């Protein structure tokens, strides 16, 4: 149903999807999507920011996101990864500055 799309359309979907799942873990969470430079048209770098803390990055190839965003199983796995980034970022031992 939602598979396919151009690079920017898929990026909007990814940012909205990731933000909605990040906020289920912590309402302060915001997603940061890197699409610049060598990534343009090929991949996305996804991070989560909570306050002044920034998570590690998930690298997502454009083709993978575009072809799988209609898959419930793939979306569930991505949602779990995003929520894990939020937990990583807000954990007491996390000292990652933004």
BATOR-617206 format. One record per residue: residue in three letters; x, y, z of N, C-alpha, C in turn. Coordinates in steps of 0.05 Angstrom, whole numbers, plus 32768, in hexadecimal, padded with zeros to 4 digits. Layout:
BEGIN
AlaXYZXYZXYZ ...
***
This chain:
BEGIN
Unk80107FE88000800080008000801180198000 Unk8026801A80128036803380148051802F8007 Unk805780197FFA807180147FEF807780277FD8 Unk8091802C7FD38099803D7FBE809A805A7FC6 Unk809C806B7FB2809E80887FB680BA80927FB0 Unk80BC80AD7FAC80D680B87FA780E580BD7FC1 Unk80FE80C57FBF811080C87FD6810480DA7FEB Unk80FA80F17FE380F081057FF680D580FD8002 Unk80C480F07FF380AB80E67FFD80AF80D08012 Unk80C280BE800D80C980A9802080D580B58039 Unk80E580CA803580F280D7804C80DC80E3805F Unk80C880F0805380B280FB806480A480E58073 Unk809E80CF8065809180B9807380A380AE8089 Unk80BD80AB808480CF80A0809880D180B280B0 Unk80D380CC80AC80D580DF80C280BB80DF80D3 Unk80A480DE80C6808B80DD80D5808880C380E4 Unk808E80AD80D7808C809280E4809F809180FC Unk80B8809880F880CB8096810E80C480A98125 Unk80BB80C1811F80B480D48134809C80C98144 Unk808880BE8137807180B481458078809D8158 Unk808B808C815080938076816180A6807F8177 Unk80B78093817180CA809D818580BA80AB819C Unk80A580B98195809580C781A9808580B481BA Unk8080809C81B18073808881C28085807F81D8 Unk809F808281D580B2807B81E980B8809381FC Unk80B980AB81F080BE80C3820080B380DB81F0 Unk80A180EA81FB8094810081ED80A7811681E4 Unk80BF811781F080D2812B81E980E2812481D0 Unk80E0810B81C880F1810081B280EA810D8197 Unk80FE8113818880FB811D816C810E810D815B Unk810681088142811880FA81308127810D811F Unk8140810681198151811681088159810580F0 Unk8152810D80D9815780FE80C0816D810C80B0 Unk818380FD80AB81998108809B819680FD807E Unk81938110806B81908109804F81A48118803E Unk81B88123804A81CA8135803C81E28126802F Unk81F08134801E8209812B8013820781118004 Unk821980FE800B821B80E47FFD820180D48000 Unk81F180DA801581D880CA801981C280D28005 Unk81C380EA7FFB81AE80F47FEA81A580E07FD5 Unk818C80D77FD7818180C57FC3818780A87FC8 Unk819880A27FDC81A180867FE1819A807B7FFC Unk819B808C801181968081802C818E8098803F Unk818780908057818080A3806C818F809C8085 Unk819780B0809481A280AC80AF818E80B580C3 Unk818580A380D4817080A980E8817B80A98104 Unk817780BF8112817E80C2812E816680CC813D Unk816880CA8158815380D58169816080E8817C Unk815380FF817F815C811481928148811681A9 Unk8152811581C18141811981D9814F812E81E9 Unk8144814681EA8151815C81F8816B816281EA Unk8181816181F8819B816781ED81AA814E81E5 Unk819E813781E881AB811E81E281A3811481C6 Unk81B6810881B981B280FE819E81BA80E0819D Unk81A980D0819181AE80B3819081C480AC817B Unk81CB8093817B81DC8089816581CA8089814C Unk81D68082813681C88084811C81C080698110 Unk81A98068810481A0805180F581A3805980D7 Unk81B1804980C881B4804E80AB819E803E809C Unk818E804B808D8178803E807F817A80438061 Unk817F802F80508180803380338165803C8029 Unk8164804F8016814C8058800B813B80427FFF Unk814880307FEF8139801A7FE2812B80087FF7 Unk81398003800D812D7FF2802281147FFF802E Unk81168019803581008027804180E98028802D Unk80EF8030801480DA8033800080CB80197FFA Unk80DA80037FF980CC7FEA7FF380BF7FDC800A Unk80C77FE3802380BC7FD5803A80AA7FE6804C Unk80A57FFF80458094800F8057807780068057 Unk80707FF4804580557FE8804580547FCE8054 Unk806B7FC5805F806C7FAB806D80697FAF808B Unk80557FA38096804F7FA580B280677F9B80C3 Unk80727F8480BB80887F7980CA80A17F8B80CA Unk80A77F9680B280BE7FA880B080BA7FC280C0 Unk80A27FCC80BE809B7FE580CD809D7FE080EB Unk80947FC980F580967FC2811180B37FC1811A Unk80C47FB4810980E07FB3811080ED7FCE8111 Unk80E67FE080FE80F17FFB80FF80E7800A8117 Unk80CD8008811D80C28015813580D1800C814E Unk80D77FF2815080E67FE8816781027FF48168 Unk810F7FF78151812A80038150812980208159 Unk8115802F814F8113804B8156810E804E8174 Unk80FC803E817F80F7803F819C8110803881AC Unk8120802681A18139801F81AE814D803681AE Unk814D80468199815E805E81988156807181AE Unk813B807481B28132808781C7813B807D81E2 Unk8138806381E7814080588201815E805B8205 Unk816D805781F0818A805B81F18191807881F8 Unk8183808A81ED818980A681F0818180B1820C Unk816C80A78217816380B18231816D80A18249 Unk817C808B82448186807A825A8199808B826A Unk819A8085828481AC8095829681C98094828E Unk81D3807F828281EF807D827A81F5808B8260 Unk81E18094825281E680A1823881F080BE823C Unk820780C38230821380DE8232821680EA8217 Unk820780E18203820A80EC81E881FF810881E6 Unk8210811C81E38205813781DF81FB813A81C3 Unk81EA814D81BF81DF815381A481F481608193 
***
